[in-house]
Amino acid sequence: MGRTFCSNNLSLSSNLHTLYLDTCFELRDGRLSFILPHFSAKLKHLNILFIPNVGKDFNNTFWRLPELESICMHFCSDVTNKELLALVSKLGPKLRHFDMQEAEVSLENFPEQCLKFLVMPETLDLSFYHDVQDSDISVFLDKCGARLKLLTLSGTQIRGESWSGINSSLMLADLNFSSCRSLTDQGLTNVLSKCAKSLKV
């Protein structure tokens, strides 16, 4: 599929700004490498929801998308920590919207490794990441909190109690803690003390 598409549609692809490839199962196992390079000039938004083994493309392909600002990788459950780091290292300087809902990538050492690449994110979705810790979010917000506008942590084990140690001035307008069953009264108090002025009601 990938080879045929690229050879027949190059003239149509170079000016695309947004590309939805969600549930395109035939693009699995590295096949995106045949398609994405031909969108490199102007592509800003990419949705690769539910594509199996899509992480194999991160090292070889995404560095060719210098204008990409937004990526949605819902349910990309086969992506490894190493592949995710490769993705962020390529896209980080311009990446504004990072959506990893239920991707279930291991976040071990993720904040420390990726913060040096993530320069100006505005939205981050980590919904239903069961292993994400308060310390992960605290590290992230200390570095990027002044620019982050939307943070979705629904369905995580976040407690909120370590947010009191965040030094960054948070500018969050939208914050989603739905189904966060571990969120404590003190944790919620800590969260609101950091961003109540900027949150939209």
N, C-alpha and C positions, 0 to 999 in steps of 0.2 A: 504493500500500500504506500509506504513512505517514498520509495524511489519513483513510482509512477506519478504520485502527486507532485513532487518537486519538478520533475522534468516537464510536466504539462502545464504548470500553473505559476511559473516563476514571475511572469509579467504581472500577475494579479496579486502576488504576495508581498511585494517589497514595500507597499504603502500601508499595510495593516497596522493599526494601533492596538487592537484587542483581538485575542484569539481564545476561543473556548474549545477545549479538547476533552472535557470531562466525559468519563465513561467510554472513551475510545480505546477499548481493550486491545485492539490490534496494534496499538502503538507501544506495547509493552516491550520489555527486554532490550532497550537501547534503540528502538526504531525512531524515537524522536530525533535522534542524531541526523536522520536524513531530511527532516522537515524544518526544524527550528532555525538552522543557519540562514535560511532564505527569508526569514522575517527580521533579520538583525537590524536593519536600518532604522525602523521607527517603532517596533513593537514595544508597548509600554505595559500591557496587562495580559497575563497568561493564566488560564485555568486548566490544570492537569488533574482534576479530581478523579480519584478511583483508577488511575492508570497503574497497572501492576508493574513492579520492578522499575519504576521510572528513575530511581536513583542512579542507575547505570549511565544515564545521560548527563548527569550534573557536571562531571569532570570534563567531558569532551565537547559539550554543546553550549552551556549557559554563559561561558565567557564571551560568546559571540553575540550576546544580546545586551549591548552596553546601555541601552535606554530603558531597560525593563525596570518598572517601578513597583509593580504589583504581581504577586504570585499566590494562587490558591492551590493548595495541595491537600485538600480534605481526603481522608481515608487512604492516603498513600502509605500504607502500613509496612511496605517492604523496604522503605528507605532506611539506611543505616546511619548511625551517628557520624561516621566518616564522610558519607555521601552528603549529609546535610551540611556539614562544615564546608565541604567543597562548594556547595551551592551558595552559602552565605559569603564565602570568601570571594566569589566571582561577582555577586550582585550587591553585596552589602553597601557600597558607597552610595548607591542611588535607590536602594530598596526602601519604599515608604509603607507598603502594605504587605504584611507577611501573615498568611492564613494557613495554619497547620492543624485545623480541627480534626481530632481523632486520627491523626497521621500515626500516632503511637511510636514516633522515633524516640530512641533512648536519648534522654537529655543529660546524660552523665557528662559533666564538665562543659556543658553547652554554653552557659553564660560567659565563663572565663575565656573560652576559645572564640566565641562569636562576637563578643562586644567590640573587639578591635576592628571588626569589619562592618558592623551595623552602625551607620553614621547618623541617619535621620529617619528612623521608622516613625510612622504616624499611627499605624494600627497593628496590633498583634493579637492573634487568636490562637489560644492554646487549649481550647475546649476539650474536656474529657481526657486530658493527659494525666493519667492517674499517678504518675511518678514525679510530677512537677512539685517542687518544694517551695516554701516561702522564701528560703534563702536564694533560690534561683531567681525569683521575681524581684527580690530586694536588690540583688546585684545588677539586674537588668535595669530597673527603674533608677538606680543611682546614676547610671551612665546615660540613659536615654529618656528618663522621665520628663525632662523639660520639653521634649518635642512630641512625646506620645499623646495622642488624642483619644484613642479607643483601645481598651484592653479587655479581652474576653477570657475569663478563666472558669467558665461554667463547667460543672461536673468534675472539678479537680479537688484535691485534698487540702487546698489552701486554708490556713487557719487565720492569717492576717496578723499574728502576734509579733512578727519580726519587722513589720512595716514601720514601727516606731523609730527604727534605726536608719531609715532612708534619709539621706542628707539632701538629695536633689529636690528642687522645687517642682512639684508635679503639676501638669497642666491638663490632666485627664478630663475630657468632657463626657465620656461614656465609659462605664465600668460594669461588667456583667459577672455577677457571682451566683447566678442561678444554679441550683442543685449542688452548691458547695456545702455539703453537710458537715464539714469539719470547721467551718467558719465560726469563731467564737464571738461572744459579746465584746470582749476586750479587743479581739482582732478587728472587728468591724469599727470599733471606736478609733483604733489606730489608723485604719484606712481612711476614714472620714476626716480625721484630723489633718491628713496629708493632702487631701484633694477636694474637700467639701466646697471650697470657693470656686473651683473651676467646673465641677460637675453640673451637667444640665439636668434639671428636674422635669 
